[in-house]
Amino acid sequence: MSMNRNVGTEAGNGSNGEAESWFVRLLEPDCPAEERAAFESWRAADPGHAAAYDQVARLWNLSEQAVKDPAVMAAAMRARRHAESEHGAFRRWFLPTAAMAAMAVIAVVIVPRWIPDAGPPVGTRYATVAGEQRNLMLEDGSSVVLDTATVLVERYSDGERRVDLQKGQAQFQVRGNPNRPFVVHVQGGTVTAIGTRFQVRVDAARSAVTLLEGKLRVDAELQHGGDSRTAALIAGQRLTINRAGVIGVVQAADLKAARGWTEGKLFVDNWMLEDLLVEMNRYTDTQLRIGDPSLRTIPISGIFRTDDPETLTLVLQQGWSIRAKRTSANEVVLTRK
C-alpha cells in the first residue's frame, strides 16, 4: 500500500494531517525512493500542501530544542501512552519517536502566544471635572469617592474586582471577599485589598497609596526587568510607586490631610507656597500663578477650602508680603509686595 493511500484513509484531516503523516514517514531512514517521489507529487499538486508541510517542518525544528527539556519530554511521553491506550499501538510510520509527540506539545504551548491577549474586560468609566467630587456605590457593595479631575474604570469579573485608576485621586471603602480580591491598577503596579479603606492618587510621575484602615499589599510591575517587589501597609502608612514600577519607602501618613480632601478642605502644614498652589489649582478653574520665583518656597500653614481660591488669595496677601493681580478671568498672578 502506498503512502499516498495511507494518508487518505488514515489521516483524514486535510492538508495538515497529510503533511504530518508525510513528514513522519520521510524521517524514517528506510523510506523508499518511490514514496519520496509520491511525496513530491503530493506537494506539487496543491500550494496548500506545500504550505502545510513547511509549517510542520518549522514546528519540528522547534521540537528539536524542546525535547531536551525534561518537562516537555515527559508531556510528550504521556501523550504517546494515551494514544497507545486509545488505538492499541502507533503505526510505525505515524509516530516513530517521542519527539513527534513533543512537537504536538510544542504546538499547544506556542499557539496561544500567537493569539492576542484578550486583556481586562470592558469596563464602566467614571470621571469628574475640575472642582467636582463624586460618590460611587459599586455592585459588590464597595464604595468609592472620586476627587476632582479623576478618571476611573471599573472592570469587575467573576474572579477579580478590578479598578483602573487612570488619573486623579480616589478613596476606596472595600467590602471584604477573600475569594474575589479588590485590585486597583495604576501605572507601575497594583494595590490589593480584601476589606479596608484606603486612598490612591495618580500623578504624572508616580502614584501614592495611603492606608486609613486595615491592610494592603502593593505589587510593582517593573517596566525594565529586574526583580519584582511587594510591599505591605498597615493603617496610618503610605508609600509611592513610580511609573517604572519602583516602590518608595513606607512612611507615616498625614491622616488629617488625607481625610481633608473628602470634606473639601486642604489641611496645610508647612507646605511650600508652590505646592499649595498646585494642589488648589486642581479644584478650580481660577488658576493661581507665581510671578516671582522668590515666592515659591515660602512656608504656608492653615486650612483652606478647595472651592474658595478667593479666600486663599486674601489670606496670602494679609499674612505674607504678597500682592495678587488678576490678569484674566481665570488667572491670578502672585508677586512680592
C-alpha positions in Angstrom: 0.0 0.0 0.0 1.5 3.4 -1.0 1.9 6.2 1.4 -0.5 8.4 -0.6 -3.3 5.9 0.0 -2.5 5.7 3.7 -2.7 9.4 4.1 -6.2 9.5 2.5 -7.6 6.8 4.7 -5.7 7.2 8.0 -5.0 10.9 8.5 -8.4 12.2 7.4 -7.5 15.8 8.5 -7.0 17.6 5.2 -3.7 19.1 4.2 -2.4 19.5 7.8 -3.0 15.8 8.6 -1.5 14.7 5.4 1.6 16.9 5.9 2.2 15.5 9.3 2.0 11.9 8.0 4.3 12.6 5.1 6.8 14.4 7.4 7.0 11.5 9.8 7.3 8.9 7.0 10.1 10.8 5.4 12.0 10.9 8.7 12.5 7.1 8.6 15.8 6.0 7.2 14.3 3.2 5.2 11.7 5.4 3.5 11.8 4.0 -0.2 12.5 6.2 -3.2 9.0 5.7 -4.6 7.4 7.1 -1.5 9.7 10.1 -1.7 8.6 10.6 -5.3 5.0 10.2 -4.3 5.5 12.9 -1.6 7.0 15.3 -4.2 3.9 14.7 -6.4 1.6 15.4 -3.5 3.5 18.5 -2.5 3.4 19.9 -6.1 -0.3 19.1 -6.6 -1.5 22.0 -4.4 0.1 25.1 -3.0 -1.7 24.4 0.3 0.1 21.1 0.6 3.5 22.8 0.4 2.4 25.4 3.0 1.1 22.8 5.4 4.3 20.7 5.1 6.6 23.8 5.6 4.6 24.6 8.8 5.1 21.1 10.1 8.8 21.3 9.3 9.2 24.6 11.3 7.4 23.1 14.2 9.7 20.1 14.1 12.8 22.4 14.3 11.3 23.9 17.4 10.7 20.5 18.9 14.3 19.5 18.4 15.2 22.1 21.1 12.1 21.5 23.2 12.6 17.7 23.6 15.8 18.5 25.5 13.5 19.9 28.3 12.6 17.1 30.7 9.2 18.6 31.4 8.3 18.7 27.7 9.6 15.2 27.1 7.5 13.9 30.0 4.4 15.5 28.5 5.3 14.0 25.1 5.6 10.5 26.6 2.2 10.9 28.4 0.7 11.9 25.1 2.2 8.9 23.4 1.0 6.5 26.1 -2.5 7.9 25.9 -2.6 7.4 22.1 -1.4 3.9 22.5 -4.1 3.1 25.0 -6.7 4.6 22.7 -5.6 3.0 19.5 -3.7 -0.2 20.5 -0.4 0.9 19.1 1.1 3.5 16.9 1.6 2.6 13.3 5.3 2.5 12.6 5.2 5.5 10.3 2.8 7.7 12.3 4.9 8.5 15.4 8.3 6.8 15.4 9.7 8.8 18.3 8.7 10.7 21.3 10.0 13.8 19.6 6.9 13.9 17.4 4.7 13.8 20.5 6.8 16.6 21.8 6.2 18.5 18.6 2.4 18.2 19.3 3.1 19.5 22.9 5.1 22.4 21.5 2.2 23.3 19.2 -0.1 23.5 22.3 2.5 25.7 24.1 3.3 28.0 21.2 0.0 28.6 19.5 -1.5 30.6 22.4 1.3 33.1 22.0 0.1 33.9 18.5 -3.4 34.8 19.9 -3.6 38.4 21.2 -4.2 38.8 24.9 -7.8 39.5 25.4 -6.9 41.9 28.2 -9.2 43.1 31.0 -13.0 43.0 30.4 -14.7 46.1 29.0 -15.4 48.3 32.0 -17.6 51.2 33.2 -15.9 54.6 33.1 -16.4 57.2 35.8 -15.0 60.7 35.6 -15.1 64.1 37.4 -14.3 67.6 36.2 -12.3 70.3 38.0 -13.9 71.1 41.3 -16.3 68.1 41.3 -16.3 65.2 43.7 -18.5 62.1 43.3 -19.6 59.2 45.4 -20.0 55.8 43.8 -21.5 52.5 45.0 -20.1 49.5 43.2 -22.1 46.3 42.6 -20.3 44.4 45.3 -21.2 46.9 48.0 -17.8 48.7 47.9 -17.9 52.5 47.7 -15.6 55.0 46.1 -15.1 58.7 46.5 -13.7 60.4 43.3 -11.8 63.6 43.8 -11.5 66.4 41.3 -10.4 65.7 37.7 -10.3 61.9 38.3 -10.9 59.1 35.8 -11.6 55.5 37.0 -12.7 52.4 35.1 -14.4 49.6 36.9 -13.8 46.1 35.3 -15.4 43.5 37.6 -15.2 39.9 36.6 -16.1 36.6 38.4 -12.5 36.2 39.7 -11.4 39.7 40.5 -12.8 43.1 41.3 -10.6 45.3 39.1 -10.5 49.0 39.1 -8.1 51.1 36.8 -7.4 54.5 38.3 -6.1 56.4 35.2 -5.7 59.8 36.8 -6.6 61.8 39.8 -7.5 60.6 43.3 -10.0 58.2 44.9 -10.8 56.8 48.3 -12.0 53.2 48.4 -14.1 51.5 51.1 -13.8 47.8 50.2 -16.3 45.1 51.2 -14.3 42.1 52.2 -14.3 38.9 50.0 -11.2 36.8 50.2 -12.3 34.7 47.2 -12.6 37.8 45.0 -9.8 40.3 45.7 -10.3 44.0 45.0 -7.3 45.2 42.9 -6.6 48.8 41.9 -4.4 49.1 38.9 -2.1 52.1 38.4 0.8 52.9 36.1 3.7 50.9 37.6 1.8 48.5 39.9 -1.3 47.2 41.7 -2.9 47.7 45.1 -4.7 44.7 46.5 -7.3 44.8 49.3 -9.7 42.4 50.8 -11.7 44.6 53.2 -10.2 48.0 54.0 -10.3 51.8 53.5 -7.6 53.5 51.5 -6.7 56.2 49.1 -4.8 56.1 45.8 -3.6 59.2 43.9 -2.2 59.1 40.4 0.1 62.0 39.3 2.2 62.3 36.2 5.3 60.7 37.7 4.1 58.4 40.4 1.1 57.1 42.4 0.7 57.5 46.1 -1.1 54.9 48.3 -2.4 55.9 51.8 -4.0 53.3 54.1 -6.6 54.5 56.5 -7.9 51.2 57.9 -7.0 47.5 57.5 -4.1 46.2 55.5 -2.9 46.5 51.9 -0.5 44.8 49.5 1.3 46.8 46.8 2.9 45.0 43.9 5.4 46.6 41.5 5.2 46.0 37.8 8.7 46.7 36.7 9.0 48.1 33.2 12.7 47.4 32.5 13.2 44.0 34.0 14.7 43.2 37.4 13.2 41.6 40.4 9.6 42.4 41.2 8.8 43.9 44.6 5.9 43.7 47.0 5.3 46.0 50.0 2.7 45.8 52.8 1.0 48.7 54.5 -0.8 48.9 57.8 -3.2 51.6 58.9 -1.6 55.1 59.0 1.1 54.3 56.5 1.7 55.5 52.9 4.1 54.8 50.0 4.6 55.8 46.4 5.2 53.8 43.3 6.6 55.4 40.2 5.7 54.7 36.6 8.7 52.4 36.2 7.4 50.1 39.0 9.8 51.3 41.7 8.2 51.3 45.2 9.3 54.0 47.6 9.9 53.8 51.3 7.0 53.2 53.6 6.2 56.4 55.6 3.8 57.6 58.2 0.8 59.2 56.5 -0.7 62.6 57.3 -4.1 61.3 58.1 -5.6 64.7 58.6 -4.6 65.8 55.2 -5.7 62.5 53.7 -9.2 62.8 55.1 -9.4 66.6 54.4 -9.9 66.4 50.7 -13.0 64.2 51.1 -14.5 67.1 53.1 -13.5 69.7 50.6 -10.6 71.0 52.7 -6.8 71.3 52.4 -5.0 70.8 55.7 -1.7 72.5 55.1 1.2 72.1 57.5 4.3 74.0 56.5 3.8 73.5 52.7 5.8 75.5 50.2 3.6 78.0 48.5 4.3 76.5 45.1 3.0 73.1 46.3 -0.1 74.7 47.9 -1.0 76.4 44.6 -0.5 73.3 42.6 -3.0 71.5 44.9 -5.5 74.3 45.0 -5.4 74.7 41.2 -6.6 71.1 40.8 -10.0 72.1 42.2 -10.9 75.3 40.4 -10.9 77.0 37.0 -9.3 80.1 38.6 -5.6 79.3 38.4 -3.2 80.9 40.9 0.3 81.5 39.4 3.6 82.6 40.9 5.0 85.6 39.2 8.1 86.0 41.4 10.3 82.9 41.8 11.3 84.0 45.3 7.8 83.2 46.5 8.0 79.5 45.6 9.5 78.3 48.9 7.5 80.4 51.3 6.2 78.1 54.0 2.4 78.1 54.5 0.2 76.6 57.1 -3.6 76.7 57.5 -6.9 75.1 56.5 -8.3 76.2 53.1 -11.5 75.2 51.2 -10.8 73.7 47.9 -13.7 75.6 46.3 -12.6 79.0 47.5 -9.4 80.3 45.9 -10.5 83.9 46.6 -10.2 83.5 50.3 -6.8 81.8 49.9 -5.7 84.8 47.8 -6.8 87.2 50.6 -5.1 85.3 53.3 -1.8 85.2 51.4 -2.0 89.0 50.9 -2.7 89.7 54.6 -0.3 87.2 56.1 2.7 87.5 53.8 4.4 90.1 51.6 2.4 89.1 48.6 0.4 91.0 46.0 -2.3 89.3 43.9 -3.2 90.6 40.5 -5.9 89.2 38.3 -4.6 89.0 34.7 -7.6 87.3 33.2 -11.0 85.8 34.1 -9.3 82.6 35.1 -5.8 83.6 36.3 -4.4 85.4 39.3 -0.7 86.1 39.4 1.2 86.4 42.8 4.2 88.8 43.2 6.1 90.2 46.1 5.0 93.5 47.5 
